[in-house]
Amino acid sequence: MAKTKIQEYINESYDELVHKTSWPSWSELQNSAVVVSIASLIIALVVYLMDMSFQTILKQFYLLF
């Protein structure tokens, strides 16, 4: 009984992945990869600038005391 439920689950999962899922085209995947790469670089740059500014502020704060 358990084996038939597992087989049914696998068959339904396969059917959904092959017939019911809409997959993006190759150019859509490439465009998405470019957008994610650019967004990642921008976020990394913002975090770097924040880190540098906090580091400068903390160094000046410690020099005062």
N, C-alpha and C positions, 0 to 999 in steps of 0.2 A: 504493500500500500504506500509506504513512504517513497519507494522508488518511483512509482507512477507520478506522485506529486512533484518530485524533483524533476522528472522528465517533462512534465507538463509546464513547470516553471521555466525550464531551459527553452522549450519549444516556443512558449509565449514571448519570452525575452528576445529570442532570435527573430521571431516574426515582427515584433515591434521595432527592433533595430533596423531590420532590412526593409520593411514595407511602410512603417508608420512614422519614422523619424525623417525630418527634412534636414539634409546635410548641406552645408554651405558649399559653394563652388570654390575652385582653386583660387580664383582672383579675389573672392570675398575673404578667404583665409589670409591671403597675402596682404590685403588692405587692413584687416584686423591686426595682423602681426605688426605692421608699420605703426598703426595707431597706438598699440600697447607699448611698443619700443619707445616711441616719442614721449608718451605719457610717463613711462618709467624714468627716462632721462631727465625730464622736467622735475619730477618728484625728487629724484636723487640730487639734482642741483639745488632745489629749495632746501632739502635737509642739510646738505653740505653748507650752504650759506647760513642757515640758522645755527649750525654747530660752530662755525667760525665766529659768528657774531657773539654767541654766548661765551665762547672761549675768551674772546677779547674783553668782554664785559667782566667776566670773572677774574681775569688777570689784573685788570685795572682796580677792581674791588679789593683784591688781596694786597695790592701795592699800597692802598690807602691805610691799611691796618697793620 
